[in-house]
């Protein structure tokens, strides 16, 4: 009776202690504690203090599993059975449901027996540690399970047992810490001093609830004792001394990897210093399987080598026992790898390649792998092409385009997925197919985070591609990207949903060539909006076909075009600034596009179709050089915009039947500024060089048979350059053809201002006033003084600014016609062929006259008569150029 009371008292005390600890744990619980709590909840129907565990079929491994593993009913890809056992610290009582009783509290030594750790308890006896853990003090012992001792190498185990007072004693003390530490105290990356020469114990506490000591998993935690706490682990641990660097240097299997590490000094230093790393170290066999050219390229480039080595390294310790399912981890290179498990084997990116796991070091853990890991950043761009883009990669090679993708050349591939290469595409002419492929290769490296809206990218073929960035998509021309962009050592690769089509026409040319939009184009012309269809820009237009106006009569057309503001309001509701293609719209939600008119269009993208204002878009993504056209069979009108005229209301209700248009008497539309239409005065400088003309006149020779006795007549010839010929000297008979001498004098150019009006903005009176300023004829070339020119330009500028346009000045430089100086007129020279004596006599007489006073006579002749002013020759006017 007394014994029963004592036992009940002991149970009460233990329960109280556990409840107190449980309360403290809830205040500062760990991932392990939370997982155990979830296990309690899953097993609550089985009674108090029962936990649900999963056991991998065919093994003895049990886990307090995460929700993911629980619902998958698997661990490491293997099916798992559900077990219901007493939670740590509790036990069953006969005839009672669940686990209502707490385990009796005892010393650390006694607790080993309660947890059925018979081998560990036996070894504490052999090594004389029993005296310590059964007496006063405080201890935390990480006690190997019986299965853990059995898995230990027989030779190593016998060596411990045979040297119980030294080797076994030291080994057990390495499993002990002279502090009381619960799982909430065992923080991730914690390093504890063991009771064996203060050798380090490496603690890792993972988010999935797994806690490890030197990569041995705690399978039963927090068993409280009177002088400490016991944690059961699934392995026998040993002291750690070497760093990752030292292990690589000493392990012959890692000789080639060590050679690569030695070439990268920064990594070499990192692996020597304290830290928390996981290294996936390729063996010699892994390097020997790698293509020699690839290995040479990697080792020959410092940047690539650094990326290659860092791709094998994680900045956290990932013990194999903590991996229960595939999980993504970031490497030091920056990319992500998925570390998973397949039964007892570890996988990397889904591939079994780990030969040996959990080599513990002072600064992390090493797993040996039989394959080399090559990150994207160490690959050439062409090597990034995956299976889903294999047809694109093959065609690039077949067309000879891969020759332009040299290792040192930077470029970007816009790789369409295999499904876009249909039979129709593959049947195209080879030259055309090559051009299409060239449009998917950019001349420079452009990563995803470097793309921005409106960016222009030059292709291998010299064409420019436009980039459109949306809320949930990035598109290039008509094609949008899908997830999976990669960056290589010399460029980038982006996956494209479709082939890129480059526009060859403006929106105006596209609509005109289509033939379905004649009425719409006519209305645009009436509204003076045609210019925006052909000017540079980025517009989205929902263009109504002629079918939208089938019920409209000629009278209706006159009514619709009678008020310019009404017509513009209706038409501009079909336009939105920016290019919005189907792939760029967020699917399944209503996208609001603000129109140039001011109200919103409600656009819904579903699969490959578009709805606008609940109307189906019959044909979408007709790409133009200045926008995109979506085809609708209805005239669009904002549902919240009323109409103020009854005649207009009747017309609109005839054309628009999918909404109820409101009528508000007297309502008028606001005037829409046409500032988006580019109106300007074009200015050019036209400079022509001097015009050289050679005038050849055939001399006419008169024959004179007698000498005129009257006094000699000396003529003064005035030429345009004010050059004067006043004397001739004839010394002999001319038998040969006379020579015509010509001179061309180039004068300074005269400047003429040419003004040509292209547009005048929205002011209807502006053009007429400008015409008046420019003397009515807009094509006339008018010469003005410089001051007058400035005044005219200022007047024109003010008129254009009032209309919302732009002004520039045209200055045309026109070279005047050259002055031509002809040689002497030989027709005035008579022939003395038949009378040589007369010729001699006449020559002498003329020479005497000239010698005596020719200068005085010349001056008298040139002086104008008294009372008369000399006539001023008018300046030569340049001829008008053709307009």
C-alpha positions in Angstrom: 0.0 0.0 0.0 2.8 2.3 0.9 4.7 1.4 -2.2 1.6 2.2 -4.3 1.3 5.6 -2.7 4.9 6.3 -3.2 4.6 5.4 -6.9 1.5 7.7 -7.3 3.4 10.5 -5.6 6.3 10.0 -7.9 4.0 10.0 -10.9 2.3 13.2 -9.6 5.7 15.0 -9.2 6.8 13.9 -12.7 3.6 15.0 -14.2 3.8 18.4 -12.5 7.4 18.8 -13.7 6.4 17.9 -17.3 3.4 20.3 -17.2 5.7 23.1 -16.0 8.2 22.4 -18.7 5.4 22.1 -21.3 4.2 25.6 -20.2 7.7 27.0 -20.6 8.1 25.3 -24.0 4.9 26.9 -25.2 6.3 30.3 -24.3 9.5 29.6 -26.3 8.7 26.6 -28.5 11.0 25.2 -31.2 10.3 23.7 -34.6 10.6 20.3 -33.1 8.1 21.1 -30.3 5.6 22.4 -32.9 5.8 19.3 -35.0 5.2 17.1 -31.9 2.2 19.3 -31.1 0.8 18.7 -34.5 1.3 15.0 -34.1 -0.8 15.2 -30.9 -3.6 16.9 -32.7 -3.6 14.2 -35.5 -3.9 11.5 -32.8 -6.3 13.1 -30.4 -9.0 10.5 -31.1 -6.7 7.8 -29.7 -6.6 9.3 -26.3 -4.4 11.7 -24.3 -0.7 12.2 -25.0 -0.7 10.1 -28.1 1.3 11.2 -31.1 0.9 10.2 -34.7 4.2 9.1 -36.4 5.1 7.9 -39.9 7.3 4.9 -40.4 9.0 4.4 -43.8 8.0 0.9 -45.0 10.8 -1.6 -44.9 12.8 0.4 -42.4 12.8 1.2 -38.7 12.8 5.0 -39.3 10.0 6.9 -37.7 9.2 10.6 -38.0 7.1 13.3 -36.4 6.2 14.4 -39.9 5.2 17.7 -41.5 1.9 18.4 -43.0 3.3 17.9 -46.5 4.6 14.4 -45.7 1.5 13.5 -43.8 -0.9 14.2 -46.7 1.5 12.7 -49.3 1.7 9.6 -47.0 5.3 9.3 -48.0 8.8 10.2 -46.8 11.7 10.5 -49.2 9.4 9.2 -52.0 8.7 6.0 -50.1 5.3 5.0 -48.7 4.9 5.5 -44.9 2.7 3.8 -42.4 1.0 5.8 -39.7 1.8 4.7 -36.1 0.2 6.0 -32.9 2.6 6.0 -30.0 2.9 7.7 -26.6 4.4 11.2 -27.0 7.9 11.7 -25.5 7.7 11.6 -21.6 4.4 9.6 -21.3 3.5 6.0 -21.0 0.4 3.7 -21.1 -1.5 2.3 -18.2 -3.3 -1.0 -18.4 -7.0 -0.6 -19.0 -6.8 3.1 -19.9 -7.0 4.8 -23.3 -4.1 6.6 -24.6 -1.0 7.5 -22.6 -2.3 9.0 -19.4 0.8 8.5 -17.2 4.1 10.4 -17.3 7.3 8.4 -17.2 8.8 8.2 -13.8 11.5 10.8 -13.2 14.9 9.4 -12.4 18.6 10.2 -12.7 20.2 10.3 -16.2 21.5 6.8 -15.6 18.0 5.5 -14.5 16.3 7.3 -17.5 18.5 5.3 -19.9 16.8 2.2 -18.6 13.3 3.8 -18.8 14.0 4.6 -22.5 15.3 1.0 -23.1 18.7 2.2 -24.0 20.3 -0.9 -22.7 23.6 -0.8 -24.7 24.3 2.8 -23.8 23.6 2.1 -20.1 25.8 -1.0 -20.3 28.7 1.0 -21.8 28.3 3.7 -19.0 28.9 0.8 -16.6 32.0 -0.4 -18.4 33.5 3.1 -18.8 32.8 4.1 -15.2 30.7 7.0 -16.3 27.8 5.7 -14.3 29.1 7.3 -11.2 28.9 10.8 -12.8 25.4 10.5 -14.4 23.9 8.8 -11.4 25.0 11.3 -8.9 24.9 15.0 -8.3 25.4 17.5 -11.2 23.5 18.5 -14.4 24.0 16.8 -17.7 22.6 16.6 -21.2 23.4 13.3 -22.9 22.8 12.5 -26.6 22.4 8.8 -26.1 22.7 6.5 -29.2 19.9 4.0 -29.6 20.5 0.3 -29.6 20.1 0.3 -33.4 22.7 3.0 -33.6 25.3 0.9 -31.8 24.5 -2.1 -34.0 25.1 -0.1 -37.1 28.5 1.0 -36.0 31.5 -0.7 -37.7 32.3 -3.9 -35.8 36.0 -3.2 -35.6 35.5 0.3 -34.3 32.9 -0.9 -31.8 35.2 -3.7 -30.5 38.1 -1.2 -30.2 35.9 0.9 -27.9 34.8 -2.0 -25.8 38.3 -3.3 -25.5 39.5 0.1 -24.3 36.5 0.9 -22.1 38.4 3.0 -19.5 39.9 5.3 -22.2 38.4 5.1 -25.7 34.9 4.2 -24.6 35.0 6.6 -21.8 36.1 9.5 -24.1 33.6 8.5 -26.7 30.7 8.6 -24.2 31.8 11.9 -22.7 31.9 13.4 -26.3 28.1 12.7 -26.3 27.6 14.7 -23.1 27.3 18.4 -22.1 27.4 19.6 -18.5 24.3 21.7 -19.0 20.5 20.9 -19.1 19.5 21.6 -22.7 16.0 21.0 -24.1 15.2 21.1 -27.8 14.1 24.7 -27.5 17.7 25.5 -26.4 19.2 23.6 -29.3 19.4 26.4 -31.9 20.4 25.9 -35.5 24.2 26.2 -36.1 24.8 26.0 -32.3 28.2 24.7 -31.3 28.4 23.1 -27.8 31.5 22.2 -25.8 31.3 18.5 -25.0 32.7 16.9 -21.8 35.6 15.4 -23.9 38.3 18.0 -24.0 35.7 20.6 -24.9 35.5 19.2 -28.4 32.7 20.8 -30.4 29.3 19.3 -30.9 27.5 20.8 -34.0 23.8 21.3 -33.5 21.4 21.9 -36.4 17.7 22.6 -35.9 15.6 22.5 -39.1 12.3 24.0 -39.9 10.7 20.6 -40.5 11.3 19.8 -36.8 14.4 17.6 -37.3 17.2 18.3 -34.8 20.7 16.8 -35.4 23.9 16.5 -33.5 26.9 16.1 -35.8 24.2 15.0 -38.4 22.8 12.3 -36.1 19.0 12.8 -35.7 17.3 13.1 -32.3 14.5 10.6 -32.5 13.2 10.9 -28.9 13.8 14.2 -27.2 13.4 16.0 -23.9 13.3 13.0 -21.5 13.8 15.0 -18.2 15.9 13.5 -15.5 16.5 14.7 -11.9 20.0 15.7 -12.9 19.6 16.6 -16.5 17.9 15.5 -19.7 18.3 12.7 -22.2 17.9 12.9 -26.0 18.0 9.7 -28.0 19.9 9.9 -31.3 20.1 7.5 -34.3 23.9 7.4 -34.6 27.1 7.2 -32.7 29.0 10.4 -33.2 32.8 11.1 -33.1 34.9 14.1 -32.6 35.5 16.5 -35.5 38.8 18.3 -36.1 39.4 18.9 -39.8 37.9 21.7 -41.9 36.3 21.1 -45.4 39.5 22.3 -47.0 41.6 19.8 -45.1 39.3 17.0 -45.9 39.5 17.8 -49.6 43.3 17.9 -49.5 43.6 14.6 -47.7 40.9 12.6 -49.6 42.4 10.9 -52.7 38.9 10.5 -54.2 38.8 14.3 -54.5 42.2 14.9 -56.1 40.8 16.6 -59.3 38.3 18.6 -57.4 41.2 19.8 -55.1 43.1 20.9 -58.2 40.2 23.1 -59.3 39.8 24.5 -55.8 43.5 25.4 -55.7 43.0 27.6 -58.8 40.3 29.7 -56.9 42.0 31.4 -54.0 38.9 33.1 -52.5 37.1 29.8 -52.2 40.2 28.1 -50.8 40.3 30.6 -48.0 36.6 30.3 -47.3 36.7 26.5 -46.9 39.5 26.8 -44.4 37.8 29.3 -42.1 35.0 28.7 -39.6 31.5 28.6 -41.0 28.4 26.5 -41.8 28.6 25.0 -45.3 27.4 22.0 -47.3 29.7 20.9 -50.0 28.7 18.5 -52.8 32.2 17.3 -53.8 32.6 15.6 -57.2 34.8 12.6 -57.2 37.7 12.0 -59.6 35.4 9.7 -61.6 32.9 12.6 -62.0 35.5 14.8 -63.5 36.8 12.1 -65.9 33.2 11.8 -67.3 33.1 15.5 -68.2 33.9 16.5 -71.7 37.5 17.6 -71.9 36.7 20.8 -73.9 34.1 21.8 -71.4 36.4 21.2 -68.5 39.2 23.2 -70.2 36.9 26.1 -70.8 35.7 26.1 -67.2 39.2 25.9 -65.8 40.5 28.6 -68.2 38.1 31.3 -67.2 38.4 32.6 -63.6 34.8 33.9 -63.5 33.3 30.7 -64.8 35.5 28.6 -62.5 34.4 30.6 -59.5 30.7 30.1 -60.5 31.3 26.4 -61.1 32.8 25.8 -57.7 30.3 28.0 -55.7 27.5 26.0 -57.4 28.6 23.0 -55.4 28.4 24.9 -52.1 25.5 25.8 -49.8 25.8 28.4 -47.0 24.0 26.1 -44.6 24.6 22.7 -43.1 22.2 20.1 -44.7 22.5 16.8 -43.0 21.0 13.9 -44.9 18.7 12.9 -42.0 17.1 16.3 -42.2 16.0 15.9 -45.8 12.5 14.3 -46.0 11.4 15.7 -49.3 12.7 17.8 -52.2 13.5 21.3 -51.1 15.1 24.2 -52.9 18.4 25.7 -51.6 20.3 28.7 -52.9 24.0 28.0 -53.7 26.8 30.4 -53.2 26.8 30.9 -56.9 23.3 32.4 -56.6 21.3 29.7 -58.4 19.0 27.3 -56.7 19.4 23.5 -56.5 16.8 21.0 -55.2 18.0 18.7 -52.6 15.8 15.7 -52.1 15.9 12.0 -51.2 14.9 8.7 -52.6 14.8 6.2 -49.8 18.2 6.3 -48.2 19.8 8.1 -51.1 20.1 11.8 -51.6 19.2 13.4 -54.9 20.3 16.7 -56.5 17.9 18.2 -59.0 16.1 14.9 -59.0 19.1 12.8 -59.8 20.7 10.2 -57.5 24.3 11.1 -57.4 25.4 11.0 -53.8 27.9 8.2 -53.1 28.8 9.0 -49.5 27.0 11.4 -47.2 27.5 13.2 -44.0 31.3 13.7 -43.8 31.3 16.0 -40.8 33.9 18.8 -40.6 34.6 21.7 -38.3 32.8 24.1 -40.7 30.2 22.0 -42.3 29.4 18.7 -44.0 30.5 17.1 -47.2 28.5 14.8 -49.5 30.5 13.0 -52.3 28.8 12.9 -55.7 29.5 11.0 -58.9 28.5 13.8 -61.3 29.8 17.3 -61.8 27.3 20.1 -61.3 27.5 22.9 -63.9 25.5 26.0 -63.2 23.9 28.0 -66.0 26.3 30.9 -65.3 29.2 28.5 -66.3 27.5 27.4 -69.6 27.4 29.0 -73.0 23.9 30.4 -73.9 23.4 27.7 -76.6 24.0 25.1 -73.9 21.0 26.5 -71.9 18.5 25.4 -74.5 16.4 22.7 -72.8 14.2 19.9 -74.1 11.2 22.2 -74.4 13.1 24.4 -76.9 15.0 21.6 -78.6 13.6 22.3 -82.1 14.7 25.9 -82.0 18.2 24.8 -80.9 18.4 22.2 -83.7 17.2 24.7 -86.4 19.7 27.3 -85.3 22.5 24.8 -85.8 21.1 23.6 -89.1 20.8 27.1 -90.5 24.4 27.8 -89.6 23.5 30.6 -87.1 25.4 28.9 -84.3 28.6 30.2 -85.9 27.7 33.7 -84.7 27.5 32.4 -81.1 31.1 32.2 -80.2 32.1 31.7 -76.6 33.4 35.2 -76.2 30.4 36.8 -78.0 27.5 38.1 -75.9 24.0 37.5 -77.2 20.5 36.6 -76.1 18.3 33.8 -77.4 14.5 34.3 -77.5 13.7 30.6 -77.8 10.2 29.6 -78.8 8.8 26.3 -77.3 8.6 23.3 -79.6 4.9 23.5 -80.1 5.1 26.7 -82.2 7.1 24.9 -85.0 4.0 23.6 -86.8 4.0 21.8 -90.2 3.2 25.2 -91.9 6.2 26.8 -90.3 8.6 24.0 -91.1 7.4 24.1 -94.8 8.5 27.7 -95.3 11.3 28.6 -97.6 14.7 28.1 -96.0 15.7 31.8 -96.5 12.5 33.0 -94.9 12.9 30.5 -92.0 16.5 31.8 -91.5 15.2 35.4 -91.3 12.6 34.3 -88.7 15.3 32.6 -86.6 17.5 35.7 -86.8 14.7 37.7 -85.3 15.0 35.5 -82.2 18.7 36.2 -81.6 19.7 39.5 -80.1 23.1 41.0 -80.5 23.7 41.7 -76.8 23.1 40.2 -73.4 19.8 41.2 -72.0 18.6 39.6 -68.7 15.0 39.5 -67.5 15.6 42.2 -64.9 17.1 44.5 -67.5 14.1 44.7 -69.8 11.8 47.7 -69.6 8.7 48.9 -71.4 9.5 50.7 -74.7 13.0 49.2 -75.0 14.3 48.5 -78.5 16.4 45.4 -79.0 18.5 44.8 -82.1 18.4 41.3 -83.6 21.1 39.4 -85.4 19.4 40.4 -88.7 19.6 44.1 -87.8 15.9 44.5 -87.0 14.6 46.3 -83.9 12.2 44.5 -81.5 9.9 46.4 -79.1 9.6 45.3 -75.4 6.3 45.6 -73.6 6.2 45.1 -69.8 2.9 44.4 -68.2 1.7 43.7 -64.7 2.2 39.9 -65.0 4.0 39.5 -68.3 6.9 40.6 -70.4 6.4 40.5 -74.2 8.5 41.2 -77.2 6.4 42.3 -80.1 3.5 39.8 -80.3 5.2 37.0 -78.3 5.3 36.8 -74.5 7.8 35.1 -72.3 7.1 32.1 -70.1 8.9 31.1 -66.9 12.3 29.7 -67.3 14.7 32.5 -68.3 18.3 31.6 -67.8 21.6 33.5 -67.8 24.8 31.9 -69.1 28.4 32.9 -69.2 28.1 34.9 -72.4 24.4 35.8 -72.5 20.8 35.0 -71.6 18.0 32.7 -72.8 14.3 33.6 -72.6 11.5 31.1 -73.3 8.9 32.5 -75.8 5.3 31.3 -76.0 5.1 32.0 -79.8 7.2 33.0 -82.8 8.0 36.7 -83.0 6.4 38.5 -86.0 7.8 41.9 -86.9 5.2 44.5 -88.2 5.8 45.9 -91.7 3.0 48.4 -91.8 1.6 51.3 -89.8 -1.9 51.0 -88.4 -3.3 53.1 -91.3 -1.6 50.8 -93.9 -2.8 47.7 -92.1 -6.4 48.9 -91.9 -6.4 50.0 -95.6 -4.9 46.8 -96.8 -7.3 44.7 -94.7 -10.4 46.1 -96.5 -12.8 45.6 -93.6 -12.5 49.1 -92.2 -13.5 51.5 -95.0 -16.2 53.3 -93.1 -14.1 53.6 -90.0 -11.2 55.1 -92.0 -13.6 57.5 -93.6 -14.9 58.7 -90.2 -11.3 59.1 -89.0 -10.6 61.3 -92.1 -13.7 63.4 -91.4 -12.6 63.8 -87.8 -9.1 64.9 -88.9 -7.6 61.9 -87.0 -6.0 60.0 -89.8 -2.6 61.4 -88.9 -2.5 59.4 -85.7 -2.9 56.1 -87.6 0.3 56.7 -89.4 2.4 58.8 -87.1 5.0 57.3 -84.7 3.6 56.1 -81.4 2.2 53.2 -79.4 -1.5 52.8 -79.6 -4.1 50.0 -79.0 -7.1 50.3 -81.2 -10.3 48.3 -81.1 -11.2 48.9 -84.8 -14.9 48.4 -85.8 -15.4 46.7 -89.1 -17.9 47.9 -91.8 -20.4 45.4 -90.3 -20.6 47.7 -87.3 -22.2 50.4 -89.5 -24.4 48.2 -91.6 -27.6 49.9 -90.3 -26.3 53.4 -91.0 -27.8 55.5 -93.9 -26.2 58.4 -95.8 -28.3 60.8 -93.6 -26.9 59.1 -90.5 -23.4 59.5 -91.8 -24.1 63.2 -92.4 -25.4 63.5 -88.9 -22.5 61.6 -87.3 -20.0 63.8 -89.1 -21.8 67.1 -88.7 -20.3 67.8 -85.3 -16.5 67.3 -85.1 -16.4 67.0 -81.4 -19.1 64.3 -81.2 -17.3 62.3 -83.9 -14.0 62.6 -82.2 -15.5 61.5 -78.8 -16.9 58.4 -80.3 -13.8 57.4 -82.3 -11.2 58.1 -79.6 -13.1 55.8 -77.2 -11.7 53.0 -79.4 -8.0 54.1 -78.8 -5.8 53.6 -75.8 -2.2 54.8 -75.3 0.2 51.9 -75.1 0.3 48.6 -76.8 -1.8 45.9 -75.1 -1.7 42.5 -76.6 -3.6 39.4 -75.4 -0.6 37.7 -73.8 0.1 40.8 -71.8 -3.3 41.1 -70.2 -3.8 39.5 -66.8 -6.0 36.4 -67.4 -9.3 35.9 -65.7 -9.6 39.5 -64.4 -11.0 42.6 -65.9 -8.3 44.9 -67.2 -9.2 48.6 -67.3 -7.7 50.5 -70.3 -8.0 54.2 -70.2 -8.9 55.5 -73.6 -7.8 58.7 -75.3 -11.4 59.9 -75.0 -11.1 59.6 -71.2 -13.4 56.7 -70.2 -12.2 53.2 -69.5 -12.5 50.1 -71.7 -13.2 46.8 -69.8 -11.0 44.1 -71.3 -11.1 40.5 -70.3 -8.5 37.9 -71.5 -9.7 34.3 -71.4 -7.5 31.7 -73.0 -6.6 33.0 -76.4 -9.5 35.4 -76.8 -10.3 38.9 -75.7 -13.6 40.5 -74.6 -14.0 44.2 -74.6 -17.0 45.7 -72.8 -18.5 42.2 -72.9 -18.2 42.0 -76.7 -16.1 39.3 -78.3 -12.9 40.5 -80.2 -13.0 38.6 -83.4 -9.4 39.0 -84.3 -6.7 40.2 -82.0 -3.0 41.1 -82.0 -2.7 42.6 -85.5 0.7 44.2 -84.9 1.6 47.4 -86.6 4.8 49.5 -86.4 2.9 52.1 -84.3 0.5 50.0 -82.3 -1.8 46.9 -82.3 -5.2 46.4 -83.8 -8.0 44.3 -82.2 -11.0 43.8 -84.5 -14.6 44.2 -83.3 -17.9 44.0 -85.1 -19.6 46.7 -83.0 -19.2 50.4 -82.4 -17.9 50.9 -78.9 -19.5 53.6 -76.6 -18.9 54.2 -72.8 -22.0 53.0 -70.9 -21.6 55.9 -68.4 -21.5 58.7 -71.0 -24.9 60.3 -71.7 -26.1 61.8 -75.0 -27.6 65.3 -75.1 -29.3 65.3 -78.5 -32.3 63.2 -79.5 -31.3 62.8 -83.1 -27.9 61.5 -82.0 -29.5 59.2 -79.5 -31.6 57.6 -82.2 -28.6 57.1 -84.4 -26.4 55.6 -81.6 -29.2 53.3 -80.4 -29.5 52.1 -84.0 -25.7 51.2 -84.1 -25.2 50.2 -80.4 -27.6 47.6 -79.0 -25.5 45.9 -76.4 -25.9 48.7 -73.8 -28.6 51.1 -72.9 -27.4 54.6 -73.7 -28.5 57.3 -71.3 -30.1 60.6 -72.4 -29.5 63.9 -70.6 -31.1 66.8 -72.4 -28.5 69.5 -73.4 -25.5 67.4 -72.4 -22.5 68.3 -74.5 -19.3 66.4 -74.9 -16.1 68.0 -73.6 -13.6 69.2 -76.2 -10.7 66.7 -76.6 -7.3 68.4 -77.1 -5.5 66.9 -80.0 -2.1 67.4 -78.5 -1.3 63.7 -79.2 -1.4 64.4 -82.9 2.0 65.6 -84.0 1.6 68.8 -86.0 4.6 70.8 -87.1 6.2 73.1 -89.7 8.9 71.2 -91.5 12.2 73.2 -91.9 14.9 72.3 -94.3 18.2 73.8 -95.3 18.7 73.4 -99.1 22.1 74.5 -100.4 23.0 74.2 -104.0 26.5 74.7 -105.3 27.3 77.4 -107.9 25.9 76.8 -111.3 28.5 76.9 -114.0 27.5 77.5 -117.5 29.7 77.7 -120.6 28.2 79.7 -123.5 29.8 78.9 -126.8 28.9 81.2 -129.7 30.1 80.6 -133.1 31.9 83.7 -134.4 30.5 85.4 -137.5 33.1 87.0 -139.8 32.1 89.7 -142.1 34.1 90.4 -145.2 34.8 94.1 -145.9 35.9 95.2 -149.4 36.8 98.8 -148.7 38.1 101.1 -146.0 35.7 103.6 -144.5 37.5 106.9 -144.4 35.6 108.3 -141.5 37.3 108.6 -138.1 37.6 105.4 -136.2 34.8 104.4 -133.9 35.8 102.9 -130.6 33.0 101.1 -128.8 32.8 100.6 -125.1 31.5 97.1 -124.1 30.1 97.0 -120.6 29.8 93.4 -119.1 28.0 92.4 -115.9 31.1 92.4 -113.9 31.8 96.1 -114.8 34.7 94.9 -116.9 35.4 97.3 -119.9 37.1 96.6 -123.2 38.4 99.8 -124.7 41.1 98.9 -127.2 41.9 96.3 -129.8 45.2 95.8 -131.5 45.2 94.0 -134.8 48.7 93.1 -135.9 48.1 90.4 -138.6 45.6 88.6 -140.6 43.8 85.8 -138.8 43.7 82.6 -140.9 42.5 80.1 -138.2 39.2 79.9 -136.4 38.9 82.6 -133.7 39.1 81.5 -130.1 36.2 82.3 -127.8 37.4 83.1 -124.3 34.9 82.6 -121.4 35.1 83.5 -117.7 32.6 82.5 -115.0 32.5 84.6 -111.9 30.9 83.0 -108.8 29.0 85.4 -106.5 27.9 85.0 -102.9 24.7 83.0 -102.4 21.5 84.8 -101.7 19.3 83.4 -98.9 15.7 82.8 -99.4 13.3 81.7 -96.6 10.9 78.9 -97.6 7.9 78.2 -95.3 5.7 75.2 -95.7 2.8 74.5 -93.4 2.1 70.9 -92.5 -0.6 71.3 -89.8 -2.1 73.8 -87.4 -3.4 72.0 -84.4 -6.9 72.3 -83.2 -7.4 76.1 -84.0 -9.6 76.3 -87.1 -8.7 79.9 -87.8 -5.0 79.4 -87.4 -4.3 78.2 -90.9 -6.1 81.1 -92.7 -4.2 83.6 -90.6 -0.9 82.0 -91.4 -1.8 82.0 -95.0 -2.4 85.7 -94.8 0.9 86.2 -93.2 2.6 84.2 -95.9 0.8 86.0 -98.8 -1.8 83.3 -99.3 0.3 81.0 -101.4 1.8 78.4 -99.0 4.2 77.1 -101.5 5.5 80.5 -102.6 9.2 81.2 -101.9 9.3 84.7 -100.5 12.5 86.7 -99.9 12.5 89.0 -96.9 15.0 91.0 -95.0 16.4 89.3 -92.0 14.4 91.5 -89.6 11.2 90.8 -91.5 11.9 87.1 -91.5 12.2 87.1 -87.7 8.9 89.0 -87.4 7.1 86.5 -89.7 8.5 83.5 -87.8 7.3 84.9 -84.5 3.8 85.4 -85.9 3.7 81.9 -87.4 5.0 80.4 -84.1 2.3 82.1 -82.1 -0.4 80.9 -84.4 0.8 77.3 -84.4 1.3 77.2 -80.6 -2.3 78.3 -80.3 -3.2 75.2 -82.3 -1.0 72.8 -80.3 1.6 72.1 -82.9 5.4 72.6 -83.2 7.4 75.1 -85.3 10.7 74.9 -87.0 12.2 77.2 -89.7 13.1 76.4 -93.3 16.0 78.3 -94.7 16.8 77.6 -98.4 20.1 78.7 -99.7 20.0 79.3 -103.5 23.0 80.0 -105.4 22.4 82.8 -108.0 23.1 82.4 -111.7 26.7 83.2 -112.4 27.8 86.3 -114.3 29.2 85.3 -117.6 31.9 87.4 -119.4 32.1 86.6 -123.0 35.1 87.2 -125.1 35.3 89.9 -127.8 32.7 89.9 -130.6 34.8 89.0 -133.6 31.9 89.8 -135.9 33.0 93.4 -135.7 36.4 92.6 -137.2 36.4 92.8 -141.0 38.5 90.7 -143.3 41.3 92.2 -145.4 42.2 88.9 -147.0 42.2 90.3 -150.6 44.0 93.6 -149.9 47.1 93.3 -147.7 48.2 96.9 -148.2 44.8 98.2 -147.1 45.1 96.0 -144.0 48.5 97.4 -143.2 47.4 101.0 -143.7 44.3 100.6 -141.7 46.1 99.0 -138.8 48.7 101.8 -138.6 45.9 104.5 -138.7 43.9 102.9 -135.9 47.0 102.4 -133.7 47.9 106.1 -134.0 44.4 107.2 -133.0 44.4 105.0 -130.0 47.9 106.1 -129.0 47.1 109.8 -129.1 44.1 110.1 -126.7 42.1 107.0 -126.3 41.9 107.4 -122.5 40.3 110.8 -122.7 37.8 109.7 -125.2 37.0 106.7 -123.2 36.3 108.8 -120.2 34.2 111.2 -122.2 32.2 108.4 -123.7 31.5 106.8 -120.3 30.4 110.1 -118.7 26.6 110.5 -118.9 25.2 113.6 -120.5 24.5 116.6 -118.3 21.3 116.4 -116.3 21.0 112.6 -116.7 21.6 110.0 -114.0 23.3 106.9 -114.9 20.9 104.0 -115.1 21.4 101.4 -112.4 21.3 97.9 -113.6 18.7 95.9 -111.5 20.1 92.9 -109.7 19.7 89.6 -111.3 16.8 87.6 -109.7 17.3 83.9 -109.1 14.7 81.8 -110.8 12.0 80.3 -108.6 12.6 76.7 -107.7 10.0 74.1 -108.5 7.7 73.4 -105.6 
